[in-house]
Amino acid sequence: MNALEITGLCKTYRGKRQKIVKALSSLDLTIAPGEIFGFLGPNGAGKSTTIKILMGLIQPTGGTAKIFGTPVINSASRQRLGYLPENPSFLDFMTAREYLAFVGRAFSMHKSDVKKETDRVLELLALEGAANRAIRHYSKGMIQRLGLAQVLLHDPDIYILDEPMSGLDPIGRALVKDILRDLKSRGKTVFFSTHITSDVEIICDRVGIIVNGNLMAVDHVQSILQSGIEGYVIQLVRDKMVTEEVFVEKERLKSFISDLSASDVEIERIEPKRKDIEKFFLDIVAKGEYVAVE
């Protein structure tokens, strides 16, 4: 059973001056259990619209979506789910500890489990020192980390995160990446939207690129990086001294190494030069091509 299954999902609404806006156009996507999937696109591409439909916050114009086989129109689909909105907000008169207790009750967690898991996630997100402080006194980064803490509290099987790195400093971003890697190691599924291509490159198994409501590409991150190799930067050594670095096109690598074998020059290092996810994203958007790899 797929962790997430979206079929023909559409969403239209009336914008300014009653103009019809297509926020999503026949979106098809499946995500396997245990996969980390990055949902990449510019502002207004349809990422948050998709997530809001999955969360039952808005209704689609057409199509279906299921979480572990249960349609998202059924609130039971969200019992195994943790959700972080793009701009989390809280009852700011509460403390973090009080808010997490409220979340635990909402998911029918036992009181002792709420206490244990609250302590765990507060420590994990480096919030234990501010646990008894009113949330209104939190910085934006602390608010974001509290949002992640409430997502983790009931140990769901799938995590749907809308811009989880937003507002975090480099230390916070590194922490969240470690958390996502740990979730994957425990067989959890993560679906997160982002603008940050480098995060997708480091964390994700697959990436989907959405532009103007259309899913333009879905592919494995490693396949993109491997197919994007344009050539190699080769560092050459003569008499134990680095002499030069040369760029060799991908197709010429074997012949270049063969020619060197007859000389007294050795290879110190071969480093692939490749397109990154950002370049892949820009190329897809420019070409307007559709590619789907499940």
Protein Blocks (a to p, Z undefined) as FASTA:
>chain_A
ZZbdcehiacddddehhiacdfbghiacdddehiacdddddehilmmmmmmmmnopaccf
bdcddeehiafklmklmmmpccddfbdcddfkbcfklmmmmmmmmnopafklmmmmmmmm
mmmnopmmmmmgcfklpcfklmmmmmmmmmmmnopabdcdehklgoiafklmmmmmmmmm
mmmmnopacddddfblklmmmmmmbdcddeehiafbdcdfklmmmmmpgbdcddddeehi
afbdcdddfklmmmmmmmmmmmcbdcfbdcdddddfklmmmmmmmnopacddZZ
